[in-house]
Amino acid sequence: MASPGTRADEEAEDLDVEEALALVKEKPGPPHGAPGPSHGAPGPSHGGPGPAAAAPAAHHGTPQHGAPHAPPVPDHRATPWPEARAAAERAARAAVRAAPRAPVSVPLDAALGLTLAAPLAALTDLPSFDTSAMDGWAVAGPGPWTVRGEGVLAGHAEPARLTDGEAVRIATGARVPQDTTAVLRTEHGRTDGRNRLGATRDVAQGQDIRPRGQECRSGDQLLPVGTLVTPAVLGLAAAAGYDTLTAVPRPRVDVLVLGDELLTEGLPHDGLIRDALGPMLPPWLRALGAEVRTVRRIGDDAEDLYRTVTASDADLIVTTGGTAAGPVDHVHPVLGRIGAELLVDGVKVRPGHPMLLARTKEKQHLVGLPGNPLAAISGLLTLAEPLLRTLAARPAPEPYALALRDAVQGHPNDTRLVPAVLRGDGAVPLRYNGPAMLRGIAAADALAVVPPGGARQGQETELLDLPWTTGGIGVCFT
């Protein structure tokens, strides 16, 4: 992986287009979308200092913002963004067809986020006996009633039957005595000094009693195959008598963090930078339904990368960096050496253009992420997410769009993924959205999918939710 000052090819172009042009809202100035200086980056001429100025913006025919340009030269290799995501799904489906994934029996406390591989059928009636829905008195016949001395608590054996004119104190969830007419709520009854109970309102037959089998009968199908196991599903399974669930196993993932320049602790120094992807990718992959088996850091060493890739038996290998064509970018050569099939080699998306997807074995794939942090997230959601979702038999999220509160500068040919926060019925695009930046995505709820050419203020734009913002099952970080 090249360091920020020496990025090659596509990654350098990402830096030029994204960091230099996309931060126009940092300081007051021209209206959004108009040419003007951006915070920490040169203006339209790109004549200022910094790595962006040194990047060859015309490498793939991408014009410099605000400058005259010839028609862009099309990149025939890169795959359009929607097609890349579809290719990842197809690859996973082909792997499952070639080698179907055997269901596993998983304890309830380990099943969150899995997909049911067998229907969930009730193993008992729910409730399994008549129970009180409220604290109060179980009463028999018309009132007033004589209150028996002993009460009925949840979890105790079947209480003695009631006779007409009798009542007994009862707790929520307790077994209702035989011949009970109704449960009189505590706030609807009153006792006198002679242990007599009277009702302060009418009492209806069966009132506040949950009859046996009210929710289901033993053998009823509660949930079908393909249901995502949420916390509520775990609760239902436990109530229905389950200790384990039959589920599709989590895809196994090995993460390889590449680069000589990465530090695992302390402050950057002497040309070395902190590794942001090593701490970030494993929990993100878990949130996408994966079992992360290992995170290994590998220097810019082609032989070490070759040995590690060929030794892995994971369903998916995820690499970071090394996907471009620089002197230490070894991913393509290693894939060629092992005879891998490149399914996606570059995607028309910014950031993250030099991502790739390869089939390394009949049921193993490799997703190569760019080394820049936000570009890596783009690759993760473009290629790894649909592949992992399909392997795990998770349902695809329903696509949706919201109006953008601000215009977003577009790339002339490529889709842009821009961090955004959701506010009411709209989405607010965030600054700090260059490929090397995490400040925007750390505050984001979603990524706005900005089409080539950009999006105007108020335009309906597709959103990709981040796993933790849906409040749902995606957040399986452990």
Secondary structure, 3 states (H helix, E strand, C coil): CCCHHHCCHHHHHHHHHHHHHCCCCCCCCCCCCCCCCECCECCCCCCCCCHHHHCCCCCCCCCCCCCCCCCCCCCCCCEEHHHHHHHHHHHHHHHHHHCCCCCEEEEHHHCCCCEECCCEECCCCECCCCEECCCEEEECCCCCEEECCCCECCCCCCCCCCCCCEEEEECCCCECCCCCCEEEEHHHEEECCCCEEEECCCCCCCCCEECCCCCECCCCEEECCCCECCHHHHHHHHHCCCCEEEEECCCEEEEEEECCCEECCCCCECCEEECCHHHHHHHHHHHCCCEEEEEEEECCCHHHHHHHHHHCCCCEEEEECCCCCCCCCCHHHHHHHCCCEEEEECEEEECCCCCEEEEEECCEEEEEECCCHHHHHHHHHHHHHHHHHHHCCCCCCCCCEEEECCCECCCCCCEEEEEEEEECCEEEECCCCCCCCCHHHHCCCEEEEECCCCECCCCEEEEEECHHHCCCCCCCCC
